[in-house]
Amino acid sequence: MKKALIVIFCILLSSCEIQERIPPEEYIVDNTWSSVFDAYWHGMNDNYVFWSLDSPNREWDEIYDKYSPLFAELGEISEETREKGARYFYNIMKDLNDMHYMFYLSNGNYLIFWFYAITNRNLMELGYSEDEILKGFLYFDEFEKLSEDNNYGTSEMEREHIGNIMYFTFDLPVFENFVETSSDNNSTDKKINEYFDDYMAFSHTIEGQSTFALLGKTSDKIVYFGFNSFIFSDYYEYAQGQDEELKLWGEELMEILNKFNEWIVEDDIKGLIIDLRGNTGGLNSDIPLLWGRLSDESFVYMQERSKMGDSRLDYTSWIPIRFQPDENGLAMNKDVPIVVLTNRNSASNAEVTVMIMKALQEKGRNITIMGNTTAGANGYFIDNNDVYNSGLFTVEPYIEIYRTSTLQHVYKDGTMYEGIGISPDIEVPFNWEDFQKGEDARLEAAFNHIRI
């Protein structure tokens, strides 16, 4: 009788799904849509962390009931069934809230379909139809058309990032590996001289990954710092390593980081602009490296939780995450105004940074978030899901969940921004035509806001 009561109780509660976790490498797949869908469904069932948003009432079971017979009808994966199978997968994934989510589908030999949640959301917000978006995910040339048209191709999601900001706003040669400082610049007509008396610029590409960073200080002592990803910890490792070329690049980027931390604690600093436009996140270890001197006290700025068991809604308790001050005890003057620039592609650790700023706002700091709403992709993802019971998984050779969050994050008050984003205090529109001319409205608004 007791066992029967447990079964009934489990039926009533969506979080009570008693099943044994199957490692993705043990899923049985062949070249049929049915077996690939089964592997995908079970892999998501075991590893996806946002079921509290996307399947609070057994919606994921309904997905299985609806699509299992549809995939079975398709038979083998082939060029003839490719579009229909991709459409089924697209319909399943298009409303997921995890904006880190990236899915690759192969026919066993080469990629036949991909899906990136944040790209899908951005295209939908710009008014594209599902058919247009699906074609972009199916065919490379179709996505190229989207990336080059006068809608998505000229949007802030595609065009407004620190590489283009350095090129158009500051007239810097970002398409080359380079380091430039104000002492290196002998050109009086270079646009960057209109902004800064002192600056350090960095552009480096390694294994296809480009790192851009610009640090500057104006004549009236406003510090500007923009960069495209949280990758400083990697370059710190390079600076300590044996590879002479990487060591040099690591030392150069560390010099920028060290100069930033020196400048913001100087007595005569009048303001700070942190430019996170197009910053898609990166290494969690960068957070204390970059922001440790913003405050001299520890405080909670967000909470996190992970999966605890094999059930979809089996989570740990929320764990508070604290800001840790610089270990040397140096901190920025609390009266110095800060502006943080964001756009629709400010994601992951860029959004974690915004949460830190919001928490400091609530402590009375003069901080303004300016630009546009962030991406809504603030869960961390970690390569190994064995520890947290959730995250990335692969079913060889057909499926790779290339990105998906391992941990859920909420703001310190419990507000969930995943799939939504964090709205700015002051919204400033983006215009590509003006931007190409060097007219950076958001940056000018930030300077003007501090100088008022």
C-alpha positions as CSV (number, residue, x, y, z in Angstrom):
1,M,0.0,0.0,0.0
2,K,2.8,2.4,0.9
3,K,4.5,1.7,-2.6
4,A,1.2,2.5,-4.3
5,L,0.9,5.8,-2.5
6,I,4.4,6.8,-3.6
7,V,3.5,6.0,-7.2
8,I,0.3,8.1,-7.0
9,F,2.2,10.9,-5.4
10,C,4.8,10.8,-8.1
11,I,2.1,11.0,-10.8
12,L,0.7,14.1,-9.1
13,L,4.1,15.9,-8.8
14,S,5.9,16.7,-12.0
15,S,9.3,16.8,-10.2
16,C,9.0,13.2,-9.1
17,E,10.3,11.3,-12.1
18,I,12.0,8.2,-10.8
19,Q,14.3,6.9,-13.5
20,E,17.9,5.9,-13.8
21,R,20.2,8.3,-15.5
22,I,21.7,7.0,-18.8
23,P,25.1,8.5,-19.9
24,P,24.7,10.0,-23.4
25,E,27.5,7.8,-24.8
26,E,25.3,4.8,-24.0
27,Y,22.3,5.9,-26.0
28,I,21.6,3.5,-28.9
29,V,21.4,5.5,-32.2
30,D,21.4,4.6,-35.9
31,N,20.7,6.6,-39.0
32,T,17.0,7.0,-38.3
33,W,15.2,10.1,-37.1
34,S,13.4,8.1,-34.4
35,S,16.6,6.9,-32.7
36,V,18.2,10.3,-32.9
37,F,15.1,12.0,-31.4
38,D,14.9,9.4,-28.6
39,A,18.6,10.1,-27.7
40,Y,18.0,13.9,-27.9
41,W,14.8,13.7,-25.7
42,H,16.4,11.6,-23.0
43,G,19.6,13.6,-23.1
44,M,17.7,16.8,-22.6
45,N,15.5,15.1,-20.0
46,D,18.6,14.2,-17.9
47,N,20.9,17.2,-18.6
48,Y,19.0,20.4,-19.3
49,V,18.9,22.7,-16.3
50,F,16.0,25.1,-17.1
51,W,13.1,22.7,-16.8
52,S,11.7,24.9,-14.0
53,L,11.0,27.4,-16.8
54,D,10.4,25.1,-19.8
55,S,8.6,22.1,-18.3
56,P,7.1,23.0,-14.9
57,N,4.1,20.8,-15.7
58,R,5.4,17.8,-17.7
59,E,5.4,19.7,-21.0
60,W,8.6,17.8,-22.0
61,D,6.6,14.5,-21.8
62,E,4.0,16.0,-24.1
63,I,6.8,16.8,-26.6
64,Y,7.8,13.2,-26.6
65,D,4.2,12.0,-27.1
66,K,3.7,14.5,-30.0
67,Y,7.0,14.1,-31.9
68,S,8.0,10.5,-31.4
69,P,5.5,9.2,-34.0
70,L,6.3,12.1,-36.4
71,F,10.0,11.3,-36.3
72,A,9.2,7.6,-36.7
73,E,7.3,8.4,-39.9
74,L,10.4,10.1,-41.4
75,G,12.4,6.9,-41.5
76,E,16.1,7.3,-42.2
77,I,18.0,10.6,-42.2
78,S,18.5,11.7,-45.8
79,E,18.5,14.8,-47.9
80,E,14.8,14.2,-48.7
81,T,13.8,14.2,-45.0
82,R,16.3,16.8,-43.9
83,E,14.0,19.8,-43.9
84,K,11.1,18.1,-42.2
85,G,13.3,16.6,-39.5
86,A,15.0,20.0,-38.9
87,R,11.6,21.7,-38.7
88,Y,10.5,19.3,-36.0
89,F,13.7,19.9,-34.0
90,Y,13.3,23.7,-34.5
91,N,9.7,23.6,-33.2
92,I,10.9,21.7,-30.1
93,M,13.7,24.2,-29.4
94,K,12.4,27.6,-30.5
95,D,10.8,28.5,-27.2
96,L,13.5,27.3,-24.9
97,N,14.6,29.9,-22.3
98,D,18.3,29.0,-22.1
99,M,19.9,31.6,-24.3
100,H,23.3,29.8,-24.2
101,Y,21.7,26.9,-26.0
102,M,23.4,25.7,-29.2
103,F,22.5,22.5,-31.0
104,Y,24.3,20.7,-33.9
105,L,22.7,17.9,-35.9
106,S,24.8,15.7,-38.2
107,N,23.7,12.9,-40.6
108,G,26.7,11.0,-39.3
109,N,29.1,12.6,-41.8
110,Y,28.5,16.3,-41.9
111,L,26.4,19.1,-40.3
112,I,22.9,19.3,-41.7
113,F,21.2,21.6,-39.2
114,W,22.2,23.9,-36.3
115,F,20.2,26.0,-33.8
116,Y,21.4,28.9,-31.6
117,A,18.8,30.1,-29.1
118,I,20.0,33.7,-28.9
119,T,20.3,34.1,-32.7
120,N,16.8,32.7,-33.0
121,R,15.4,35.1,-30.4
122,N,17.2,38.1,-32.1
123,L,15.9,37.2,-35.5
124,M,12.3,36.8,-34.2
125,E,12.5,40.2,-32.4
126,L,13.5,41.7,-35.7
127,G,10.4,40.3,-37.4
128,Y,11.7,37.4,-39.4
129,S,9.3,34.5,-40.0
130,E,10.0,31.0,-38.7
131,D,10.5,29.8,-42.3
132,E,13.2,32.4,-42.9
133,I,15.0,31.6,-39.7
134,L,14.8,27.8,-40.2
135,K,16.3,28.2,-43.7
136,G,19.1,30.1,-42.1
137,F,19.8,27.3,-39.7
138,L,19.6,24.7,-42.5
139,Y,21.7,26.4,-45.2
140,F,24.9,28.4,-44.9
141,D,24.1,30.7,-47.8
142,E,20.7,31.5,-46.5
143,F,22.2,32.5,-43.1
144,E,24.7,34.7,-45.0
145,K,21.8,36.5,-46.6
146,L,20.3,37.2,-43.2
147,S,23.7,38.4,-41.9
148,E,24.1,40.8,-44.8
149,D,20.6,42.2,-45.2
150,N,19.4,45.7,-44.1
151,N,17.6,44.3,-41.0
152,Y,19.6,41.7,-39.1
153,G,22.8,42.5,-40.9
154,T,22.8,46.1,-39.7
155,S,21.4,45.5,-36.3
156,E,23.3,46.0,-33.0
157,M,23.3,42.2,-32.6
158,E,25.6,41.9,-35.6
159,R,27.4,45.2,-35.7
160,E,27.8,46.7,-32.3
161,H,30.8,45.1,-30.6
162,I,34.1,46.4,-29.3
163,G,36.0,45.3,-32.5
164,N,33.7,47.6,-34.6
165,I,33.7,50.2,-31.9
166,M,37.5,50.4,-32.0
167,Y,37.4,50.5,-35.8
168,F,34.6,53.0,-36.4
169,T,34.5,55.1,-33.3
170,F,38.3,55.2,-32.5
171,D,39.9,54.6,-35.9
172,L,42.0,51.7,-34.7
173,P,43.2,48.8,-37.1
174,V,41.5,46.0,-35.2
175,F,41.8,43.5,-38.1
176,E,45.5,43.0,-37.3
177,N,47.2,41.6,-34.3
178,F,48.5,44.7,-32.6
179,V,49.1,46.6,-29.3
180,E,49.0,50.4,-29.5
181,T,49.4,52.9,-26.7
182,S,49.1,56.7,-26.7
183,S,52.9,57.0,-26.8
184,D,53.0,54.9,-30.0
185,N,50.5,57.1,-31.8
186,N,52.3,59.8,-33.8
187,S,49.2,60.8,-35.7
188,T,47.4,63.9,-34.4
189,D,44.4,63.4,-36.6
190,K,43.5,59.9,-35.3
191,K,40.0,59.8,-33.9
192,I,41.1,58.2,-30.7
193,N,43.0,61.4,-29.8
194,E,39.7,63.2,-29.7
195,Y,38.7,61.0,-26.8
196,F,41.8,60.1,-24.7
197,D,45.0,61.6,-23.5
198,D,46.2,58.2,-22.5
199,Y,45.2,54.8,-23.9
200,M,46.1,51.2,-24.5
201,A,44.5,49.1,-27.3
202,F,44.8,45.4,-27.9
203,S,43.8,43.1,-30.8
204,H,44.9,39.4,-30.9
205,T,43.5,36.3,-32.6
206,I,44.4,32.8,-31.6
207,E,42.8,29.6,-32.9
208,G,40.1,31.7,-34.5
209,Q,39.2,33.5,-31.3
210,S,39.7,37.3,-31.4
211,T,40.3,39.3,-28.3
212,F,39.8,43.1,-28.4
213,A,40.3,45.5,-25.5
214,L,40.6,49.2,-25.2
215,L,41.4,51.2,-22.1
216,G,41.5,55.0,-22.2
217,K,41.6,58.0,-19.9
218,T,40.2,61.4,-21.0
219,S,41.7,64.8,-20.2
220,D,39.0,65.3,-17.5
221,K,39.9,61.9,-15.9
222,I,37.1,59.7,-17.1
223,V,38.3,56.1,-17.6
224,Y,36.8,54.0,-20.4
225,F,37.2,50.2,-20.6
226,G,35.7,48.0,-23.3
227,F,36.5,44.4,-24.2
228,N,34.7,41.6,-26.1
229,S,35.0,38.6,-23.8
230,F,36.0,37.5,-20.4
231,I,39.3,35.9,-21.4
232,F,41.8,37.7,-19.2
233,S,42.4,34.6,-17.1
234,D,43.6,32.7,-20.1
235,Y,46.0,35.5,-21.0
236,Y,47.2,35.5,-17.4
237,E,48.1,31.9,-17.9
238,Y,49.9,32.7,-21.2
239,A,51.9,35.3,-19.4
240,Q,53.2,32.7,-17.0
241,G,53.9,30.1,-19.6
242,Q,56.8,28.9,-21.7
243,D,55.5,29.8,-25.2
244,E,57.4,33.0,-26.0
245,E,54.8,34.4,-28.4
246,L,51.8,33.7,-26.2
247,K,53.7,34.9,-23.2
248,L,54.3,38.3,-24.9
249,W,50.6,38.6,-25.8
250,G,49.6,37.6,-22.3
251,E,51.9,40.2,-20.8
252,E,50.4,42.9,-23.0
253,L,46.8,42.2,-22.0
254,M,47.8,41.9,-18.4
255,E,49.4,45.3,-18.6
256,I,46.0,46.7,-19.8
257,L,44.2,44.9,-16.9
258,N,46.8,46.2,-14.3
259,K,46.6,49.7,-15.7
260,F,42.8,49.6,-15.4
261,N,43.0,48.5,-11.8
262,E,45.5,51.3,-11.1
263,W,43.5,54.1,-12.8
264,I,40.1,53.4,-11.1
265,V,41.6,53.9,-7.6
266,E,43.4,57.1,-8.4
267,D,42.1,60.1,-6.3
268,D,41.4,62.4,-9.3
269,I,39.2,59.9,-11.3
270,K,35.9,61.6,-12.3
271,G,34.0,58.7,-13.9
272,L,34.2,55.2,-15.3
273,I,32.6,53.8,-18.4
274,I,32.5,50.0,-18.7
275,D,31.6,49.0,-22.3
276,L,30.0,45.6,-22.5
277,R,28.3,46.0,-25.9
278,G,28.6,42.7,-27.8
279,N,30.5,41.1,-24.9
280,T,29.4,37.5,-25.0
281,G,30.9,36.4,-21.6
282,G,33.7,33.9,-21.0
283,L,35.7,32.8,-18.0
284,N,34.1,32.9,-14.5
285,S,37.6,33.5,-13.0
286,D,37.7,36.9,-14.7
287,I,35.0,38.4,-12.4
288,P,37.3,39.0,-9.4
289,L,40.2,40.0,-11.6
290,L,38.2,42.7,-13.3
291,W,35.9,44.0,-10.7
292,G,37.5,43.4,-7.3
293,R,38.4,47.1,-6.8
294,L,34.8,48.4,-7.4
295,S,34.0,48.0,-3.8
296,D,35.8,47.4,-0.5
297,E,33.2,45.2,1.0
298,S,31.7,41.8,0.2
299,F,28.0,41.5,-0.7
300,V,25.6,39.1,-2.3
301,Y,24.7,39.9,-6.0
302,M,23.1,36.7,-7.3
303,Q,22.1,33.2,-6.4
304,E,22.7,29.9,-8.3
305,R,21.5,26.3,-8.2
306,S,22.2,23.2,-10.2
307,K,20.5,19.8,-10.8
308,M,20.8,17.5,-7.8
309,G,19.4,14.2,-9.2
310,D,18.0,12.6,-12.3
311,S,14.5,14.1,-12.1
312,R,13.9,17.1,-14.3
313,L,12.9,19.4,-11.4
314,D,15.3,18.0,-8.8
315,Y,17.4,21.0,-7.8
316,T,19.8,22.0,-5.1
317,S,18.8,24.9,-2.9
318,W,19.7,28.4,-4.1
319,I,23.2,29.3,-3.1
320,P,24.1,33.0,-2.6
321,I,27.1,34.3,-4.6
322,R,29.1,37.0,-3.1
323,F,31.3,39.8,-4.5
324,Q,34.8,39.5,-3.2
325,P,36.9,42.7,-2.8
326,D,40.4,43.0,-4.1
327,E,42.7,41.1,-1.8
328,N,45.1,44.1,-1.6
329,G,42.3,46.2,0.0
330,L,42.3,48.8,-2.7
331,A,38.9,50.1,-3.8
332,M,37.5,52.8,-6.1
333,N,36.1,55.9,-4.5
334,K,32.4,55.3,-3.9
335,D,31.4,58.7,-5.1
336,V,32.8,58.2,-8.7
337,P,29.9,57.7,-11.2
338,I,29.9,54.6,-13.3
339,V,28.1,54.0,-16.6
340,V,27.8,50.4,-18.0
341,L,27.0,50.2,-21.7
342,T,25.0,47.1,-22.8
343,N,23.2,45.8,-25.9
344,R,21.1,42.8,-26.9
345,N,24.3,40.7,-27.2
346,S,25.7,41.5,-23.8
347,A,25.6,37.9,-22.4
348,S,26.7,35.5,-19.7
349,N,29.5,37.1,-17.5
350,A,28.6,40.5,-19.1
351,E,25.2,40.0,-17.5
352,V,26.7,38.8,-14.2
353,T,28.7,42.1,-14.2
354,V,25.4,44.0,-14.6
355,M,24.0,42.1,-11.6
356,I,27.0,43.3,-9.6
357,M,26.4,46.8,-10.7
358,K,22.7,46.6,-9.9
359,A,23.6,45.3,-6.4
360,L,26.0,48.3,-6.0
361,Q,23.2,50.6,-7.2
362,E,21.0,49.3,-4.4
363,K,23.8,50.1,-1.9
364,G,23.6,53.7,-3.0
365,R,26.4,53.8,-5.7
366,N,26.0,56.3,-8.6
367,I,25.8,53.6,-11.3
368,T,23.7,53.8,-14.5
369,I,23.1,51.0,-17.0
370,M,22.7,52.5,-20.5
371,G,22.0,51.2,-24.0
372,N,19.7,48.2,-24.5
373,T,18.4,45.2,-22.7
374,T,21.0,42.4,-22.3
375,A,20.8,39.0,-23.9
376,G,19.2,37.0,-21.1
377,A,21.9,34.3,-21.1
378,N,23.3,34.4,-17.6
379,G,23.6,30.7,-16.6
380,Y,27.2,29.3,-16.5
381,F,28.0,26.4,-18.7
382,I,30.8,23.9,-17.8
383,D,32.2,21.2,-20.0
384,N,31.9,18.4,-17.6
385,N,28.3,17.7,-16.4
386,D,29.2,14.9,-14.0
387,V,29.6,17.2,-11.0
388,Y,26.4,19.2,-11.5
389,N,24.2,16.5,-13.1
390,S,23.4,18.8,-16.0
391,G,24.8,20.7,-18.9
392,L,26.5,19.8,-22.2
393,F,26.1,16.4,-23.8
394,T,26.9,14.7,-27.1
395,V,25.4,11.6,-28.9
396,E,28.0,10.6,-31.4
397,P,28.0,11.1,-34.3
398,Y,24.6,12.8,-34.7
399,I,24.0,15.3,-31.9
400,E,26.1,17.8,-30.1
401,I,24.6,20.2,-27.5
402,Y,27.5,22.5,-28.0
403,R,26.3,25.0,-25.4
404,T,23.7,24.8,-22.6
405,S,23.8,26.2,-19.1
406,T,25.0,24.0,-16.3
407,L,23.8,26.3,-13.5
408,Q,20.8,28.5,-13.1
409,H,21.3,32.1,-11.9
410,V,18.9,34.6,-10.5
411,Y,19.5,38.1,-9.2
412,K,20.0,38.4,-5.4
413,D,16.3,39.1,-4.9
414,G,15.3,36.0,-6.9
415,T,14.5,37.7,-10.2
416,M,15.1,35.4,-13.1
417,Y,16.5,37.2,-16.2
418,E,17.2,34.0,-18.3
419,G,15.5,34.3,-21.7
420,I,14.5,37.9,-20.9
421,G,17.6,40.1,-20.2
422,I,18.2,43.0,-17.9
423,S,16.7,46.3,-19.0
424,P,18.9,49.4,-18.9
425,D,18.2,52.4,-16.7
426,I,18.4,54.7,-19.8
427,E,17.7,53.3,-23.2
428,V,19.7,54.7,-26.1
429,P,18.9,53.5,-29.7
430,F,21.5,52.1,-32.1
431,N,21.8,53.4,-35.7
432,W,24.2,51.5,-38.0
433,E,24.4,54.3,-40.6
434,D,25.5,56.8,-38.0
435,F,27.7,54.3,-36.3
436,Q,29.7,53.7,-39.5
437,K,30.4,57.4,-39.7
438,G,32.0,57.3,-36.2
439,E,28.9,58.7,-34.5
440,D,28.6,56.5,-31.4
441,A,25.4,57.7,-29.8
442,R,25.6,55.3,-26.8
443,L,29.2,56.2,-26.0
444,E,28.5,59.9,-26.3
445,A,25.4,59.5,-24.0
446,A,27.7,57.8,-21.4
447,F,30.3,60.6,-21.5
448,N,27.5,63.2,-21.3
449,H,25.8,61.5,-18.4
450,I,29.0,61.5,-16.3
451,R,29.9,65.1,-17.3
452,I,26.5,66.6,-16.3
